[in-house]
Each structure stands twice: as C-alpha cells, then as structure tokens.
C-alpha cells in the first residue's frame, strides 16, 4: 500500500468514527459496479509484482454475508431504482435573462460598428500619397554634416 492509499484509509476511518451507524446508513448509497483506473505508481507496482517470484492468487471473490444480503433485499424492495431514458434540462429565468442580455449586447455592438463605418466613410478623405525626395544639394549638405560629426573627437 502506498502512502496515498494509507492516507485515504485513515481519513475514511476518521470520518466514519465521527458518524453514528444510523446516520451513515441513511446517507451512504451503494453502487452496483465501480470502475477504478489505476494511477501510474499502481501500474508500476503491478508490473513489479508480476515480474517477481512471489506467488499470487489469480482472482479473489468477496461474497456478502447474510446481513448484507438482507439489507440489499430490503433496499431494493423499498426503494426501486428508476432509470431515465433521457433528461431534458431547461434554463432558468436568470439564464434566459443573461442570454437575452448577451444577445442584445452583440446586436448593439454590430449596430455601433455599422454606424461608425458609415460615418467614417463620409468623414474620412483619402489623400494621394506625397513623395518627398531631397535635392542633390540637400544630400551633399547632409553627407558633409554627417562626416563632420563622425570625425570630431
């Protein structure tokens, strides 16, 4: 048993010690089948055990005692389990209001974007691109000035 399993077992024992058996029976439900997926350390432990020369049992069967069988018969007779074929979940009024508000905000954003685009089309004027090229004398003056700055100590 690893430390995680021991810690869980101690927590379960401590939790059940604080609850009376009458309270525990009323709140604990029993499942017919449970699927448990092993953790990586448990799988490594299993591989190590299978590779070892320690003899192990192929299978173990646990049978309920007479008291457990009587309890099971009593529970199944008193409270039959009902299985639903389908479940319909309907939103609450708060969820409807939130959905309506979200859709209204989306419509408002779309309308505002359309209005801004329309307004911008009437206000914004596109100008032709202006190209500025220095003259030959401007380039010579810039070159002389740059050389003078680089030569200074």
N, C-alpha and C positions, 0 to 999 in steps of 0.2 A: 504494500500500500504506500502510495506516495504522500507527501505532506499535505497536498491539496485535499486528497480524499480523507485524510485524518482530520483536517480542519473542518471539513463539511460534516463529517460524522459527529464531531464534538459539538458543532453548532446545532445539529439536529437533536442530539441528546439533551443539550441545554434548553432548547426551545420546547421540547416535549415535556421536560420536567416541570416547567412553569405552568403548563396547561393541564387541567384535570382530564381524566379519560372521557368523561361525559361531554366536555366541550370539544375535545379532539374528534370524537365520533361524529358530532354534528357538522363540523367544518371540513373534514377530510373526505375528498372524493377518490374513488378507486378507478383507475383506468384499466381496460381490458388488455391493451397492448401498449408498450412504450418502446420507441426506437431511440437508442443511445449511440451517438457517434463517438468513437474513442479519440482522445487527444493524441498528439504526436508522441508524447512521452509514454503513453499507454501502449501505443503501437510498437515503439522501440522495446518496451518491456516484454511485450508478447513475442516479438521476434527473438529476443534474447532467451526467453523461457523455452521457445520451441527448439532453439538450437542447443539447449543444454541437455545433459543426460539425466535430468531429474524426471522420474515417471509421473505422468499426469493423467487425469481422467479425461476420457473423450467427451463426455457430456454429464451434466448434473441435472436431475429433475427435483424440483421442490414442489411438494404436494401440500395443499392446505389441510389443517387439522379440522376436526368436526365442528368446532366453534366457528371457525372462519367460513366453512361451508354453510352453516346455519345462518350466519349474518348475511352472506351473499344471497341466499334464497329469500331471506326477509327483505333485503333491499330491492331486489329485482321484482318481488311481488308487490311491494308497497309503492315504489316509485318506478314505473316503467320508463324506459329511456325512449324519448321521441326524437327521431331524426328528421330534419327538414330537407326537402329536396332542393329548395332554393331560398335564398334570403334576399329580400328587397330592402335596400337602405335608402331612405328618403332624407333629403337635407332638412335641417331645422329652419325655423324662421330667421334666426340670426345668420345662418349660412346663405339663405336666399337674399337677405339684405346685403351681405358682404359681396355676393356675386353681382347683384344689381349695381352696387357702387363701383365695383371694379369695371364692369362693362360701361358704365356711364363715364368713368374716367378715361377709358380707352376712346370712346366716341368724342369726348371733349378734346383730347389730345389730337385726334385725327382732324377735327374741325379747326382747331387752332393752327395746326400745321398747314392746312389748305388755305386758311385766311392769310397767314404770314407769307406763304409762297405767292399768292395772288397779289398781295400788297407789294412785295419785293419786286415783282415783275413790272409794276407801274412806277416804282420809285427809283430803282437802280438803273443807271445808264451805263452801258458798256462803251468805253472809250477805246480808240485804236491804240495799239502798243506804241510807245515812244522809245526810239532807239537813240541813245546819246553816245557819240563817238568823239574822242578828243582829237584835236587837230595835231599836225606834225610838230608845231612849236610847243604845244602843251606837253606832248610826250617827251620832247627833248628837255624841257624845263624840269619835268618830274624825274627824269633819269639823272640829271645833274644834281638835283636836290638830294636824291637817294644816295648817290655816290658820296656826296659831301658828308652826309650823316654817317655813313659806314666808315669813312676814312678818319673821322675825328677820333682822337684818343680818349 
